[in-house]
Amino acid sequence: MTNLDPDQLRLIVITDDTLAAPRSIVDVVRAAVGAGAPAIQLRDKDATAREMAEVGRRLREITVAADALLFVNDRFDVALAIEADGVHVGPDDVPVAALRQVAPRGFLIGTSTDQPDDAIRLVAHGADYIGCGAVYATSTKPDAGQTIGIDGLQSVVDALEVPVVGIGGVDAHGASEIAKRTEAAGVAAIGAIMTAADPAAAVRQLLLPFEQRG
């Protein structure tokens, strides 16, 4: 594992070019980072590696300038090619333990689970943080499974010493509830930002309850 400041995961903005349209992902990310988003995850299940790398290089310029983190969803090869800070993998991707063996020094690895025992195992294998959900019902990830709610999220937080990020249907109200009622490091959001008329304002609303923690 690497040293990861939990404050860097107060908000992970996950990209979706369909939801962002007619705006480009680059424009939405630029607005989000400008409003203080500390982390971006490039996610595009349908793009080729070349297409992801082209967009990723532009996002990397934005995140480096703002001292924000950039993760790539699923594609370890793309993450390395664009010199991203890390990768986020799911249960059907290359196992965390295998990635940790070949990842460069300081490279961040995130993964997803809603089960405390699985989370403990994944951290032991080298995960730096856990994305946990779906906390609330979500339409942006049809395979997200049943919702786990606030209590389910906190049960994973309680099991770990690494940051846990709540994901799944998170809007401004949900972020406030998670910040007040759990010890999660932050939240990840797709629709709340990608569909927002003002992505910068949406970012500020999602960040505010975590900033108020002090």
DOKEMAR-955253 format. One line per 5 residues: their letters; for each residue y, z, x of C-alpha. Coordinates in pm, 1 decimal, always signed. Example, Ala and Ser with C-alpha at 12.3 -4.5 7.8 and 13.67 -1.06 7.14 Angstrom:
// DOKEMAR-955253
as> -450.0/+780.0/+1230.0 | -106.0/+714.0/+1367.0
***
This chain:
// DOKEMAR-955253
mtnld> +0.0/+0.0/+0.0 | +362.3/-40.5/+98.5 | +663.6/+180.7/+48.4 | +816.5/+79.5/-284.7 | +1122.2/+250.8/-428.4
pdqlr> +1053.8/+312.1/-801.4 | +1418.1/+228.6/-876.2 | +1341.3/-129.1/-772.5 | +1114.3/-148.8/-1076.2 | +1350.5/-12.8/-1339.0
livit> +1342.7/-362.2/-1486.3 | +1123.0/-659.9/-1404.0 | +1254.7/-976.5/-1569.5 | +960.2/-1208.9/-1636.1 | +1044.7/-1574.8/-1669.8
ddtla> +942.3/-1813.4/-1947.7 | +1095.6/-2159.9/-1944.0 | +1005.9/-2230.9/-2307.8 | +1179.9/-1919.6/-2436.5 | +1477.9/-1975.4/-2208.3
aprsi> +1536.8/-2334.2/-2326.2 | +1769.3/-2515.7/-2339.9 | +1889.6/-2310.3/-2043.1 | +1705.6/-2330.6/-1711.8 | +1510.3/-2041.4/-1566.2
vdvvr> +1743.1/-2050.3/-1267.3 | +2050.0/-1999.5/-1486.9 | +1892.5/-1712.0/-1680.8 | +1773.0/-1541.1/-1363.3 | +2112.7/-1581.6/-1201.1
aavga> +2272.9/-1407.7/-1500.4 | +2006.4/-1135.1/-1503.3 | +2037.8/-1057.2/-1134.2 | +2414.8/-1065.8/-1159.7 | +2390.0/-795.4/-1426.1
gapai> +2182.2/-574.3/-1198.4 | +1820.0/-669.6/-1262.8 | +1637.6/-532.4/-957.7 | +1323.8/-746.9/-986.0 | +1219.6/-1090.4/-1110.3
qlrdk> +869.1/-1219.9/-1177.4 | +821.7/-1596.1/-1178.0 | +560.8/-1667.9/-1443.5 | +450.6/-2012.1/-1559.9 | +88.7/-2053.2/-1663.5
datar> +120.2/-2430.0/-1706.3 | +307.4/-2527.7/-1390.4 | +147.7/-2674.8/-1081.9 | +177.9/-2493.1/-751.3 | +434.6/-2749.9/-639.3
emaev> +644.3/-2699.9/-954.3 | +632.7/-2322.7/-920.6 | +731.3/-2343.2/-555.2 | +1030.0/-2564.7/-631.9 | +1165.2/-2320.3/-888.7
grrlr> +1059.7/-2023.4/-678.7 | +1263.1/-2132.9/-378.3 | +1575.8/-2143.2/-592.3 | +1500.4/-1801.0/-738.1 | +1438.7/-1667.7/-389.7
eitva> +1788.3/-1767.2/-282.5 | +1929.9/-1577.5/-580.8 | +1721.9/-1262.9/-530.2 | +1781.2/-1243.6/-155.7 | +2157.2/-1268.0/-208.3
adall> +2142.0/-983.8/-461.5 | +1888.6/-769.6/-272.0 | +1649.0/-799.8/-567.8 | +1271.1/-832.5/-553.2 | +1088.4/-1154.8/-638.6
fvndr> +726.5/-1154.1/-751.8 | +510.7/-1452.1/-841.0 | +264.5/-1417.6/-1126.6 | -97.1/-1498.0/-1032.9 | -23.7/-1740.8/-747.8
fdval> -60.4/-1568.9/-412.0 | -30.7/-1905.9/-236.5 | +302.6/-1981.6/-399.2 | +430.2/-1630.7/-326.5 | +357.3/-1679.4/+42.6
aiead> +502.2/-2031.0/+50.0 | +839.6/-1921.6/-89.3 | +841.3/-1592.9/+103.5 | +848.5/-1385.4/-214.5 | +831.4/-1008.1/-193.4
gvhvg> +499.7/-995.6/-370.3 | +255.2/-1113.9/-631.6 | +143.3/-979.3/-968.8 | -219.1/-1045.6/-1056.3 | -432.6/-990.0/-1363.1
pddvp> -802.1/-908.7/-1412.8 | -906.3/-1276.1/-1390.7 | -720.5/-1344.0/-1064.7 | -820.8/-1280.7/-703.3 | -906.6/-908.2/-676.0
vaalr> -641.9/-674.1/-540.3 | -870.2/-557.7/-258.4 | -922.1/-914.4/-137.3 | -550.3/-989.0/-147.0 | -464.1/-672.9/+42.2
qvapr> -695.0/-775.2/+325.3 | -501.5/-1097.6/+388.3 | -151.1/-1012.2/+265.8 | +126.6/-993.0/+526.2 | +264.0/-656.1/+627.1
gflig> +502.3/-525.6/+362.5 | +383.5/-769.5/+95.5 | +381.4/-608.6/-250.1 | +89.7/-637.0/-491.2 | +119.0/-545.5/-857.2
tstdq> -149.5/-562.2/-1120.2 | -208.1/-476.2/-1484.7 | -421.9/-226.8/-1671.6 | -388.5/+17.7/-1959.3 | -675.7/+242.1/-1849.2
pddai> -616.3/+539.5/-1618.5 | -952.2/+508.4/-1440.1 | -896.7/+138.8/-1372.5 | -546.1/+213.7/-1249.4 | -675.5/+470.5/-1000.3
rlvah> -929.6/+220.5/-869.5 | -673.9/-60.0/-838.0 | -433.0/+159.9/-646.0 | -715.9/+265.6/-414.8 | -775.9/-104.8/-352.3
gadyi> -414.9/-157.8/-251.2 | -197.0/-207.7/-559.7 | +163.3/-96.9/-510.3 | +246.1/-65.6/-879.5 | +81.2/-98.0/-1219.1
gcgav> +208.0/-294.2/-1518.0 | +84.0/-106.0/-1823.1 | +69.8/-227.9/-2180.8 | +104.5/-368.2/-2428.0 | +318.3/-66.1/-2516.1
yatst> +448.2/-240.9/-2828.0 | +334.8/-547.7/-3017.9 | +428.2/-869.1/-2839.6 | +424.4/-1236.7/-2926.7 | +482.5/-1365.8/-2573.8
kpdag> +134.5/-1269.6/-2448.1 | -127.2/-1344.3/-2717.5 | -403.6/-1197.8/-2496.1 | -225.0/-866.0/-2443.7 | -478.0/-672.0/-2653.9
qtigi> -414.2/-369.1/-2868.7 | -96.4/-170.9/-2826.4 | -125.3/+156.8/-2639.4 | +203.8/+317.9/-2737.8 | +403.6/+576.4/-2549.2
dglqs> +110.9/+815.3/-2507.7 | -111.7/+545.3/-2359.4 | +156.9/+453.8/-2110.2 | +209.5/+813.4/-2003.6 | -165.0/+864.7/-1955.3
vvdal> -160.8/+595.7/-1685.3 | +154.7/+741.5/-1530.3 | -11.8/+1083.1/-1514.4 | -307.8/+940.0/-1323.8 | -105.9/+782.1/-1042.8
evpvv> +145.7/+845.9/-769.1 | +265.2/+482.4/-753.6 | +520.7/+335.6/-997.5 | +406.4/+235.2/-1345.2 | +600.8/-19.3/-1550.1
giggv> +573.9/-42.5/-1927.8 | +526.6/-392.5/-2063.8 | +469.1/-552.4/-2400.7 | +726.8/-604.6/-2673.4 | +992.9/-408.9/-2485.6
dahga> +1346.0/-442.7/-2625.3 | +1649.1/-218.3/-2577.5 | +1516.7/+41.4/-2822.6 | +1173.8/+38.9/-2660.9 | +1321.7/+76.3/-2314.5
seiak> +1519.6/+377.6/-2431.4 | +1209.1/+535.0/-2580.9 | +1005.6/+473.8/-2265.0 | +1280.6/+617.1/-2043.9 | +1316.0/+929.6/-2256.1
rteaa> +954.2/+1000.7/-2345.0 | +758.7/+892.6/-2036.6 | +786.7/+908.5/-1660.5 | +733.1/+533.9/-1617.2 | +943.6/+383.8/-1339.8
gvaai> +1077.6/+113.9/-1569.7 | +991.2/-173.5/-1798.2 | +910.8/-542.8/-1776.1 | +1054.4/-780.4/-2033.7 | +1015.7/-1144.6/-2123.7
gaimt> +1144.8/-1227.5/-2471.5 | +1421.8/-966.8/-2478.1 | +1592.9/-1149.2/-2192.8 | +1465.4/-1506.9/-2206.8 | +1570.1/-1548.1/-2572.1
aadpa> +1893.2/-1349.5/-2550.4 | +2217.6/-1533.4/-2619.1 | +2364.7/-1322.4/-2338.5 | +2092.3/-1244.7/-2081.5 | +2330.2/-1034.7/-1871.4
aavrq> +2410.6/-807.8/-2166.0 | +2039.0/-778.1/-2245.8 | +1966.7/-672.2/-1888.9 | +2234.7/-405.1/-1897.7 | +2096.0/-265.3/-2224.2
lllpf> +1744.3/-246.3/-2083.5 | +1858.8/-83.0/-1759.6 | +2094.5/+172.6/-1907.8 | +1841.2/+435.8/-2022.6 | +1675.8/+440.0/-1678.9
eqrg> +2009.5/+461.2/-1501.0 | +2102.7/+757.3/-1723.7 | +1802.3/+947.8/-1593.0 | +1995.3/+985.3/-1268.6
***
